[in-house]
Amino acid sequence: MTTKLELEEYLYRRAIDIIESTDTDFDKENLLFEEVWIPLAELYKDKTITPKSEGKE
């Protein structure tokens, strides 16, 4: 079972691979969005949707 931290590390490594690739900037932007940023947002959506005041009683 993959932990959240391991998945985040994989996504950051994937981002570096995409950035260092020889693809066009347009292709890089699309790949980063699809393969890195969307999965990262999904991974941390519970933190971005939950108000900061919640759970700090």
Buried (B, 14 or more C-beta within 10 A) or exposed (E): EEEEEEBBEEBEEBBEEBEEEEEEEEEBEEBBEEBBEEBBEEEEEEEEEEEEEEEEE
